[in-house]
Amino acid sequence: MRSKIELSPLCYAFRSSDGLFAPLCLFLFHLSFFLGGFNTAAAAVVTLNL
């Protein structure tokens, strides 16, 4: 699935560019959790912790 590959870099880009995008990243995180399952969500968490 394309979303699994794109989600982590997308969240990282949002966080590093402007804090205002954090809510959108959280939205993508929750969306990925329901659509892609735990693996995608875990990848997003790892990215957010960088």
C-alpha positions as CSV (number, residue, x, y, z in Angstrom):
1,M,0.0,0.0,0.0
2,R,1.3,3.4,-0.9
3,S,0.2,5.0,2.3
4,K,2.5,2.7,4.4
5,I,5.5,4.0,2.4
6,E,4.5,7.7,2.3
7,L,3.2,8.1,5.8
8,S,6.4,8.2,7.8
9,P,8.3,10.7,5.5
10,L,5.2,12.8,5.4
11,C,4.9,13.0,9.2
12,Y,8.6,13.8,9.5
13,A,8.3,16.6,6.8
14,F,5.4,18.1,8.6
15,R,7.1,18.0,12.0
16,S,10.4,19.4,10.7
17,S,8.9,22.2,8.6
18,D,6.3,23.7,10.9
19,G,4.6,22.7,14.2
20,L,1.3,23.8,12.9
21,F,1.2,20.7,10.8
22,A,1.4,18.4,13.8
23,P,-2.4,18.0,14.1
24,L,-2.5,16.9,10.5
25,C,0.2,14.4,11.1
26,L,-1.7,13.0,14.1
27,F,-4.8,12.7,11.9
28,L,-2.7,10.7,9.3
29,F,-1.4,8.6,12.1
30,H,-4.9,7.7,13.3
31,L,-6.1,7.2,9.7
32,S,-3.2,4.8,9.0
33,F,-3.9,2.9,12.2
34,F,-7.4,2.1,11.0
35,L,-6.5,1.5,7.4
36,G,-3.1,-0.1,7.6
37,G,-3.1,-1.6,11.0
38,F,-0.5,-1.7,13.8
39,N,2.6,-1.9,11.6
40,T,1.9,1.4,9.9
41,A,1.0,3.1,13.1
42,A,4.3,1.8,14.7
43,A,6.3,3.1,11.8
44,A,4.7,6.6,12.3
45,V,5.5,6.5,16.0
46,V,9.2,5.7,15.3
47,T,9.3,8.6,12.8
48,L,7.8,11.0,15.3
49,N,10.4,10.1,17.8
50,L,13.3,11.0,15.5
